[in-house]
Amino acid sequence: MSGLKEMNDRELVERLLKNDQKAWEYVLLTIVMRIARQRKYSEMVARARYEPEDVVGEVYADLAGEDFAKLRTFEFRGSFDGWLRTVVLSAVQRILRKNNRESLVDPNDST
């Protein structure tokens, strides 16, 4: 994966769009995991009883879903890492909303 670190954003995104496994592993397990483990995000998801790995799963589903529709919106106006931060924040917010909905459901309600 070390060669991926030196790759520019265009090359990396191109490889992701080709569903290159090594590129996905690098982005998800190195970049996204690093962001998801930052204190501000990890504490938010921990309070909802989730882990940074859950955020990584959400990010992958977001980026790869619908034939990479979200990934295709990256316009190379800033760094890919910076753009991924917004995707991680969106994933964290979805996890928190999902947790809030789940906590509103009464497990003892038989209706």
N, CA, C and O atoms as a GROMACS GRO file, in nm:
protein
  444
    1MET      N    1   0.081  -0.121   0.000
    1MET     CA    2   0.000   0.000   0.000
    1MET      C    3   0.085   0.126   0.000
    1MET      O    4   0.033   0.236  -0.021
    2SER      N    5   0.213   0.112   0.023
    2SER     CA    6   0.297   0.232   0.031
    2SER      C    7   0.296   0.310  -0.099
    2SER      O    8   0.305   0.433  -0.096
    3GLY      N    9   0.287   0.243  -0.214
    3GLY     CA   10   0.282   0.313  -0.341
    3GLY      C   11   0.157   0.398  -0.356
    3GLY      O   12   0.158   0.500  -0.426
    4LEU      N   13   0.051   0.358  -0.290
    4LEU     CA   14  -0.073   0.435  -0.297
    4LEU      C   15  -0.060   0.569  -0.225
    4LEU      O   16  -0.123   0.667  -0.264
    5LYS      N   17   0.022   0.572  -0.122
    5LYS     CA   18   0.041   0.695  -0.045
    5LYS      C   19   0.098   0.807  -0.131
    5LYS      O   20   0.065   0.924  -0.113
    6GLU      N   21   0.184   0.771  -0.224
    6GLU     CA   22   0.247   0.871  -0.310
    6GLU      C   23   0.161   0.909  -0.430
    6GLU      O   24   0.193   1.003  -0.503
    7MET      N   25   0.052   0.837  -0.451
    7MET     CA   26  -0.034   0.859  -0.567
    7MET      C   27  -0.110   0.991  -0.551
    7MET      O   28  -0.151   1.027  -0.441
    8ASN      N   29  -0.127   1.064  -0.662
    8ASN     CA   30  -0.205   1.187  -0.653
    8ASN      C   31  -0.354   1.154  -0.646
    8ASN      O   32  -0.396   1.041  -0.674
    9ASP      N   33  -0.433   1.253  -0.610
    9ASP     CA   34  -0.576   1.231  -0.589
    9ASP      C   35  -0.646   1.177  -0.712
    9ASP      O   36  -0.731   1.088  -0.702
   10ARG      N   37  -0.612   1.230  -0.828
   10ARG     CA   38  -0.678   1.184  -0.952
   10ARG      C   39  -0.654   1.035  -0.976
   10ARG      O   40  -0.747   0.961  -1.009
   11GLU      N   41  -0.530   0.993  -0.960
   11GLU     CA   42  -0.498   0.851  -0.980
   11GLU      C   43  -0.570   0.764  -0.877
   11GLU      O   44  -0.622   0.658  -0.911
   12LEU      N   45  -0.571   0.808  -0.754
   12LEU     CA   46  -0.636   0.731  -0.648
   12LEU      C   47  -0.786   0.719  -0.673
   12LEU      O   48  -0.841   0.609  -0.664
   13VAL      N   49  -0.852   0.828  -0.705
   13VAL     CA   50  -0.996   0.824  -0.732
   13VAL      C   51  -1.024   0.738  -0.855
   13VAL      O   52  -1.122   0.664  -0.858
   14GLU      N   53  -0.941   0.748  -0.954
   14GLU     CA   54  -0.958   0.665  -1.074
   14GLU      C   55  -0.952   0.517  -1.038
   14GLU      O   56  -1.032   0.437  -1.088
   15ARG      N   57  -0.860   0.481  -0.953
   15ARG     CA   58  -0.849   0.340  -0.910
   15ARG      C   59  -0.970   0.298  -0.827
   15ARG      O   60  -1.018   0.186  -0.838
   16LEU      N   61  -1.020   0.389  -0.744
   16LEU     CA   62  -1.141   0.358  -0.667
   16LEU      C   63  -1.260   0.334  -0.760
   16LEU      O   64  -1.338   0.241  -0.739
   17LEU      N   65  -1.273   0.418  -0.861
   17LEU     CA   66  -1.383   0.404  -0.957
   17LEU      C   67  -1.372   0.274  -1.037
   17LEU      O   68  -1.472   0.224  -1.088
   18LYS      N   69  -1.252   0.222  -1.048
   18LYS     CA   70  -1.232   0.092  -1.115
   18LYS      C   71  -1.246  -0.023  -1.016
   18LYS      O   72  -1.222  -0.139  -1.049
   19ASN      N   73  -1.286   0.011  -0.893
   19ASN     CA   74  -1.307  -0.085  -0.785
   19ASN      C   75  -1.181  -0.164  -0.751
   19ASN      O   76  -1.186  -0.284  -0.723
   20ASP      N   77  -1.068  -0.094  -0.754
   20ASP     CA   78  -0.939  -0.155  -0.721
   20ASP      C   79  -0.935  -0.184  -0.570
   20ASP      O   80  -0.945  -0.093  -0.488
   21GLN      N   81  -0.921  -0.310  -0.534
   21GLN     CA   82  -0.926  -0.351  -0.394
   21GLN      C   83  -0.818  -0.285  -0.310
   21GLN      O   84  -0.845  -0.242  -0.198
   22LYS      N   85  -0.696  -0.278  -0.360
   22LYS     CA   86  -0.586  -0.216  -0.284
   22LYS      C   87  -0.613  -0.068  -0.258
   22LYS      O   88  -0.584  -0.018  -0.150
   23ALA      N   89  -0.669   0.001  -0.357
   23ALA     CA   90  -0.701   0.142  -0.339
   23ALA      C   91  -0.810   0.159  -0.233
   23ALA      O   92  -0.802   0.248  -0.148
   24TRP      N   93  -0.914   0.073  -0.238
   24TRP     CA   94  -1.020   0.081  -0.139
   24TRP      C   95  -0.966   0.051   0.000
   24TRP      O   96  -1.001   0.121   0.096
   25GLU      N   97  -0.882  -0.050   0.014
   25GLU     CA   98  -0.823  -0.083   0.144
   25GLU      C   99  -0.744   0.036   0.198
   25GLU      O  100  -0.754   0.071   0.315
   26TYR      N  101  -0.666   0.096   0.111
   26TYR     CA  102  -0.586   0.211   0.153
   26TYR      C  103  -0.676   0.326   0.201
   26TYR      O  104  -0.655   0.381   0.308
   27VAL      N  105  -0.775   0.361   0.120
   27VAL     CA  106  -0.862   0.474   0.153
   27VAL      C  107  -0.942   0.445   0.280
   27VAL      O  108  -0.948   0.529   0.370
   28LEU      N  109  -1.002   0.327   0.289
   28LEU     CA  110  -1.088   0.297   0.403
   28LEU      C  111  -1.010   0.269   0.530
   28LEU      O  112  -1.042   0.322   0.637
   29LEU      N  113  -0.906   0.186   0.519
   29LEU     CA  114  -0.835   0.143   0.640
   29LEU      C  115  -0.726   0.239   0.685
   29LEU      O  116  -0.683   0.235   0.801
   30THR      N  117  -0.682   0.325   0.597
   30THR     CA  118  -0.579   0.421   0.635
   30THR      C  119  -0.638   0.560   0.653
   30THR      O  120  -0.631   0.617   0.762
   31ILE      N  121  -0.696   0.616   0.549
   31ILE     CA  122  -0.743   0.754   0.555
   31ILE      C  123  -0.873   0.766   0.636
   31ILE      O  124  -0.879   0.842   0.732
   32VAL      N  125  -0.975   0.691   0.596
   32VAL     CA  126  -1.105   0.703   0.663
   32VAL      C  127  -1.096   0.659   0.809
   32VAL      O  128  -1.152   0.724   0.897
   33MET      N  129  -1.025   0.550   0.835
   33MET     CA  130  -1.011   0.504   0.974
   33MET      C  131  -0.939   0.607   1.059
   33MET      O  132  -0.976   0.629   1.174
   34ARG      N  133  -0.836   0.671   1.004
   34ARG     CA  134  -0.764   0.776   1.078
   34ARG      C  135  -0.859   0.890   1.114
   34ARG      O  136  -0.855   0.940   1.226
   35ILE      N  137  -0.942   0.930   1.021
   35ILE     CA  138  -1.038   1.037   1.046
   35ILE      C  139  -1.142   0.991   1.149
   35ILE      O  140  -1.172   1.064   1.244
   36ALA      N  141  -1.197   0.872   1.130
   36ALA     CA  142  -1.302   0.821   1.218
   36ALA      C  143  -1.252   0.801   1.361
   36ALA      O  144  -1.331   0.807   1.456
   37ARG      N  145  -1.124   0.778   1.378
   37ARG     CA  146  -1.068   0.757   1.512
   37ARG      C  147  -1.031   0.889   1.581
   37ARG      O  148  -0.992   0.889   1.698
   38GLN      N  149  -1.043   1.000   1.510
   38GLN     CA  150  -1.017   1.127   1.576
   38GLN      C  151  -1.116   1.144   1.690
   38GLN      O  152  -1.232   1.104   1.682
   39ARG      N  153  -1.067   1.203   1.795
   39ARG     CA  154  -1.144   1.211   1.919
   39ARG      C  155  -1.286   1.261   1.901
   39ARG      O  156  -1.380   1.203   1.954
   40LYS      N  157  -1.303   1.370   1.824
   40LYS     CA  158  -1.437   1.428   1.812
   40LYS      C  159  -1.535   1.332   1.748
   40LYS      O  160  -1.653   1.330   1.786
   41TYR      N  161  -1.490   1.251   1.652
   41TYR     CA  162  -1.579   1.155   1.588
   41TYR      C  163  -1.594   1.028   1.671
   41TYR      O  164  -1.705   0.978   1.688
   42SER      N  165  -1.484   0.977   1.723
   42SER     CA  166  -1.490   0.850   1.797
   42SER      C  167  -1.574   0.864   1.923
   42SER      O  168  -1.645   0.770   1.960
   43GLU      N  169  -1.568   0.979   1.989
   43GLU     CA  170  -1.650   0.998   2.109
   43GLU      C  171  -1.798   1.005   2.074
   43GLU      O  172  -1.882   0.953   2.147
   44MET      N  173  -1.832   1.070   1.963
   44MET     CA  174  -1.972   1.079   1.922
   44MET      C  175  -2.029   0.940   1.894
   44MET      O  176  -2.137   0.907   1.942
   45VAL      N  177  -1.958   0.860   1.816
   45VAL     CA  178  -2.011   0.728   1.782
   45VAL      C  179  -2.007   0.634   1.902
   45VAL      O  180  -2.091   0.545   1.914
   46ALA      N  181  -1.911   0.651   1.991
   46ALA     CA  182  -1.904   0.568   2.112
   46ALA      C  183  -2.025   0.592   2.201
   46ALA      O  184  -2.080   0.498   2.259
   47ARG      N  185  -2.067   0.717   2.212
   47ARG     CA  186  -2.186   0.747   2.293
   47ARG      C  187  -2.310   0.678   2.236
   47ARG      O  188  -2.403   0.645   2.310
   48ALA      N  189  -2.310   0.656   2.106
   48ALA     CA  190  -2.423   0.587   2.041
   48ALA      C  191  -2.400   0.436   2.036
   48ALA      O  192  -2.476   0.363   1.972
   49ARG      N  193  -2.294   0.391   2.104
   49ARG     CA  194  -2.257   0.249   2.111
   49ARG      C  195  -2.216   0.192   1.976
   49ARG      O  196  -2.248   0.077   1.943
   50TYR      N  197  -2.146   0.272   1.898
   50TYR     CA  198  -2.089   0.227   1.772
   50TYR      C  199  -1.938   0.244   1.779
   50TYR      O  200  -1.885   0.303   1.873
   51GLU      N  201  -1.870   0.191   1.680
   51GLU     CA  202  -1.723   0.194   1.673
   51GLU      C  203  -1.680   0.268   1.546
   51GLU      O  204  -1.760   0.283   1.453
   52PRO      N  205  -1.555   0.314   1.541
   52PRO     CA  206  -1.504   0.375   1.417
   52PRO      C  207  -1.519   0.284   1.296
   52PRO      O  208  -1.536   0.333   1.184
   53GLU      N  209  -1.512   0.154   1.315
   53GLU     CA  210  -1.530   0.059   1.204
   53GLU      C  211  -1.668   0.072   1.141
   53GLU      O  212  -1.685   0.052   1.021
   54ASP      N  213  -1.768   0.106   1.224
   54ASP     CA  214  -1.903   0.127   1.171
   54ASP      C  215  -1.906   0.249   1.079
   54ASP      O  216  -1.977   0.250   0.979
   55VAL      N  217  -1.829   0.349   1.115
   55VAL     CA  218  -1.820   0.470   1.031
   55VAL      C  219  -1.755   0.433   0.897
   55VAL      O  220  -1.800   0.478   0.792
   56VAL      N  221  -1.652   0.351   0.902
   56VAL     CA  222  -1.584   0.308   0.778
   56VAL      C  223  -1.684   0.235   0.688
   56VAL      O  224  -1.686   0.257   0.568
   57GLY      N  225  -1.764   0.149   0.745
   57GLY     CA  226  -1.866   0.077   0.667
   57GLY      C  227  -1.965   0.171   0.604
   57GLY      O  228  -2.003   0.154   0.488
   58GLU      N  229  -2.008   0.272   0.680
   58GLU     CA  230  -2.101   0.373   0.626
   58GLU      C  231  -2.038   0.451   0.512
   58GLU      O  232  -2.102   0.478   0.410
   59VAL      N  233  -1.912   0.487   0.529
   59VAL     CA  234  -1.842   0.564   0.425
   59VAL      C  235  -1.829   0.480   0.298
   59VAL      O  236  -1.852   0.529   0.188
   60TYR      N  237  -1.794   0.353   0.314
   60TYR     CA  238  -1.782   0.266   0.196
   60TYR      C  239  -1.917   0.256   0.125
   60TYR      O  240  -1.924   0.270   0.003
   61ALA      N  241  -2.023   0.233   0.200
   61ALA     CA  242  -2.156   0.222   0.139
   61ALA      C  243  -2.193   0.352   0.067
   61ALA      O  244  -2.253   0.350  -0.040
   62ASP      N  245  -2.156   0.464   0.128
   62ASP     CA  246  -2.185   0.594   0.069
   62ASP      C  247  -2.107   0.616  -0.061
   62ASP      O  248  -2.163   0.661  -0.161
   63LEU      N  249  -1.978   0.585  -0.058
   63LEU     CA  250  -1.893   0.611  -0.175
   63LEU      C  251  -1.914   0.510  -0.288
   63LEU      O  252  -1.908   0.547  -0.405
   64ALA      N  253  -1.937   0.386  -0.254
   64ALA     CA  254  -1.947   0.282  -0.357
   64ALA      C  255  -2.089   0.261  -0.408
   64ALA      O  256  -2.109   0.205  -0.516
   65GLY      N  257  -2.186   0.306  -0.332
   65GLY     CA  258  -2.326   0.285  -0.370
   65GLY      C  259  -2.364   0.355  -0.499
   65GLY      O  260  -2.303   0.454  -0.540
   66GLU      N  261  -2.466   0.300  -0.561
   66GLU     CA  262  -2.520   0.356  -0.686
   66GLU      C  263  -2.411   0.382  -0.789
   66GLU      O  264  -2.400   0.491  -0.846
   67ASP      N  265  -2.330   0.279  -0.810
   67ASP     CA  266  -2.222   0.286  -0.909
   67ASP      C  267  -2.128   0.404  -0.882
   67ASP      O  268  -2.092   0.479  -0.973
   68PHE      N  269  -2.090   0.420  -0.755
   68PHE     CA  270  -1.993   0.522  -0.712
   68PHE      C  271  -2.042   0.666  -0.733
   68PHE      O  272  -1.963   0.757  -0.755
   69ALA      N  273  -2.174   0.685  -0.726
   69ALA     CA  274  -2.231   0.818  -0.752
   69ALA      C  275  -2.170   0.926  -0.663
   69ALA      O  276  -2.134   1.033  -0.712
   70LYS      N  277  -2.159   0.901  -0.533
   70LYS     CA  278  -2.104   1.001  -0.441
   70LYS      C  279  -1.957   1.027  -0.472
   70LYS      O  280  -1.913   1.142  -0.474
   71LEU      N  281  -1.882   0.922  -0.496
   71LEU     CA  282  -1.740   0.936  -0.527
   71LEU      C  283  -1.720   1.020  -0.653
   71LEU      O  284  -1.625   1.098  -0.662
   72ARG      N  285  -1.809   1.005  -0.748
   72ARG     CA  286  -1.800   1.080  -0.874
   72ARG      C  287  -1.825   1.230  -0.854
   72ARG      O  288  -1.795   1.310  -0.942
   73THR      N  289  -1.879   1.268  -0.738
   73THR     CA  290  -1.904   1.410  -0.713
   73THR      C  291  -1.778   1.485  -0.669
   73THR      O  292  -1.776   1.608  -0.666
   74PHE      N  293  -1.671   1.411  -0.635
   74PHE     CA  294  -1.546   1.477  -0.596
   74PHE      C  295  -1.491   1.551  -0.719
   74PHE      O  296  -1.470   1.490  -0.823
   75GLU      N  297  -1.469   1.682  -0.705
   75GLU     CA  298  -1.433   1.766  -0.819
   75GLU      C  299  -1.287   1.810  -0.823
   75GLU      O  300  -1.250   1.891  -0.907
   76PHE      N  301  -1.204   1.757  -0.734
   76PHE     CA  302  -1.061   1.787  -0.732
   76PHE      C  303  -1.032   1.936  -0.710
   76PHE      O  304  -0.930   1.987  -0.756
   77ARG      N  305  -1.120   2.004  -0.640
   77ARG     CA  306  -1.097   2.146  -0.609
   77ARG      C  307  -1.015   2.163  -0.483
   77ARG      O  308  -0.953   2.267  -0.462
   78GLY      N  309  -1.015   2.062  -0.399
   78GLY     CA  310  -0.936   2.058  -0.277
   78GLY      C  311  -0.877   1.920  -0.265
   78GLY      O  312  -0.882   1.841  -0.360
   79SER      N  313  -0.821   1.889  -0.150
   79SER     CA  314  -0.761   1.757  -0.134
   79SER      C  315  -0.870   1.651  -0.114
   79SER      O  316  -0.976   1.677  -0.060
   80PHE      N  317  -0.839   1.531  -0.160
   80PHE     CA  318  -0.930   1.419  -0.144
   80PHE      C  319  -0.949   1.388   0.004
   80PHE      O  320  -1.060   1.357   0.048
   81ASP      N  321  -0.840   1.396   0.081
   81ASP     CA  322  -0.848   1.372   0.226
   81ASP      C  323  -0.946   1.470   0.291
   81ASP      O  324  -1.026   1.432   0.376
   82GLY      N  325  -0.939   1.595   0.251
   82GLY     CA  326  -1.029   1.696   0.306
   82GLY      C  327  -1.174   1.667   0.270
   82GLY      O  328  -1.263   1.682   0.354
   83TRP      N  329  -1.197   1.626   0.148
   83TRP     CA  330  -1.331   1.592   0.103
   83TRP      C  331  -1.382   1.471   0.181
   83TRP      O  332  -1.500   1.465   0.217
   84LEU      N  333  -1.293   1.374   0.206
   84LEU     CA  334  -1.333   1.255   0.281
   84LEU      C  335  -1.378   1.291   0.423
   84LEU      O  336  -1.462   1.222   0.480
   85ARG      N  337  -1.322   1.398   0.479
   85ARG     CA  338  -1.366   1.441   0.612
   85ARG      C  339  -1.515   1.474   0.612
   85ARG      O  340  -1.586   1.442   0.707
   86THR      N  341  -1.562   1.538   0.506
   86THR     CA  342  -1.705   1.571   0.499
   86THR      C  343  -1.789   1.444   0.484
   86THR      O  344  -1.900   1.436   0.537
   87VAL      N  345  -1.736   1.346   0.412
   87VAL     CA  346  -1.807   1.219   0.395
   87VAL      C  347  -1.812   1.145   0.529
   87VAL      O  348  -1.914   1.086   0.564
   88VAL      N  349  -1.702   1.149   0.604
   88VAL     CA  350  -1.699   1.086   0.737
   88VAL      C  351  -1.799   1.155   0.829
   88VAL      O  352  -1.874   1.088   0.900
   89LEU      N  353  -1.801   1.288   0.830
   89LEU     CA  354  -1.896   1.360   0.915
   89LEU      C  355  -2.039   1.322   0.880
   89LEU      O  356  -2.121   1.302   0.969
   90SER      N  357  -2.070   1.312   0.753
   90SER     CA  358  -2.203   1.272   0.710
   90SER      C  359  -2.236   1.130   0.759
   90SER      O  360  -2.348   1.104   0.802
   91ALA      N  361  -2.139   1.040   0.753
   91ALA     CA  362  -2.159   0.903   0.801
   91ALA      C  363  -2.184   0.902   0.951
   91ALA      O  364  -2.271   0.830   1.000
   92VAL      N  365  -2.108   0.981   1.026
   92VAL     CA  366  -2.127   0.991   1.171
   92VAL      C  367  -2.267   1.043   1.201
   92VAL      O  368  -2.335   0.991   1.289
   93GLN      N  369  -2.310   1.144   1.130
   93GLN     CA  370  -2.444   1.201   1.152
   93GLN      C  371  -2.552   1.097   1.122
   93GLN      O  372  -2.651   1.090   1.195
   94ARG      N  373  -2.536   1.017   1.018
   94ARG     CA  374  -2.634   0.911   0.987
   94ARG      C  375  -2.638   0.807   1.099
   94ARG      O  376  -2.746   0.762   1.139
   95ILE      N  377  -2.522   0.770   1.149
   95ILE     CA  378  -2.516   0.673   1.259
   95ILE      C  379  -2.589   0.728   1.382
   95ILE      O  380  -2.664   0.657   1.447
   96LEU      N  381  -2.566   0.854   1.412
   96LEU     CA  382  -2.631   0.916   1.528
   96LEU      C  383  -2.782   0.924   1.509
   96LEU      O  384  -2.858   0.900   1.602
   97ARG      N  385  -2.826   0.960   1.388
   97ARG     CA  386  -2.970   0.965   1.360
   97ARG      C  387  -3.032   0.826   1.372
   97ARG      O  388  -3.140   0.809   1.429
   98LYS      N  389  -2.963   0.727   1.318
   98LYS     CA  390  -3.011   0.590   1.326
   98LYS      C  391  -3.023   0.546   1.473
   98LYS      O  392  -3.120   0.483   1.512
   99ASN      N  393  -2.924   0.581   1.551
   99ASN     CA  394  -2.926   0.548   1.693
   99ASN      C  395  -3.042   0.617   1.763
   99ASN      O  396  -3.108   0.557   1.848
  100ASN      N  397  -3.067   0.743   1.729
  100ASN     CA  398  -3.179   0.816   1.790
  100ASN      C  399  -3.312   0.752   1.754
  100ASN      O  400  -3.400   0.740   1.840
  101ARG      N  401  -3.328   0.710   1.629
  101ARG     CA  402  -3.453   0.643   1.588
  101ARG      C  403  -3.469   0.512   1.663
  101ARG      O  404  -3.579   0.480   1.709
  102GLU      N  405  -3.361   0.436   1.676
  102GLU     CA  406  -3.367   0.308   1.745
  102GLU      C  407  -3.402   0.327   1.892
  102GLU      O  408  -3.474   0.246   1.950
  103SER      N  409  -3.350   0.434   1.953
  103SER     CA  410  -3.377   0.455   2.095
  103SER      C  411  -3.520   0.502   2.119
  103SER      O  412  -3.571   0.492   2.230
  104LEU      N  413  -3.585   0.554   2.014
  104LEU     CA  414  -3.724   0.597   2.027
  104LEU      C  415  -3.821   0.480   2.022
  104LEU      O  416  -3.936   0.492   2.065
  105VAL      N  417  -3.776   0.366   1.969
  105VAL     CA  418  -3.860   0.248   1.958
  105VAL      C  419  -3.859   0.176   2.092
  105VAL      O  420  -3.753   0.140   2.143
  106ASP      N  421  -3.977   0.156   2.148
  106ASP     CA  422  -3.990   0.088   2.277
  106ASP      C  423  -3.987  -0.063   2.251
  106ASP      O  424  -4.078  -0.116   2.186
  107PRO      N  425  -3.885  -0.134   2.302
  107PRO     CA  426  -3.876  -0.277   2.277
  107PRO      C  427  -3.989  -0.355   2.344
  107PRO      O  428  -4.015  -0.470   2.308
  108ASN      N  429  -4.057  -0.293   2.440
  108ASN     CA  430  -4.168  -0.359   2.509
  108ASN      C  431  -4.302  -0.332   2.442
  108ASN      O  432  -4.405  -0.385   2.484
  109ASP      N  433  -4.300  -0.250   2.339
  109ASP     CA  434  -4.424  -0.215   2.267
  109ASP      C  435  -4.463  -0.332   2.177
  109ASP      O  436  -4.384  -0.369   2.089
  110SER      N  437  -4.577  -0.389   2.194
  110SER     CA  438  -4.618  -0.506   2.116
  110SER      C  439  -4.713  -0.469   2.003
  110SER      O  440  -4.774  -0.557   1.943
  111THR      N  441  -4.726  -0.340   1.973
  111THR     CA  442  -4.818  -0.298   1.866
  111THR      C  443  -4.756  -0.315   1.732
  111THR      O  444  -4.819  -0.285   1.630
   0.00000   0.00000   0.00000
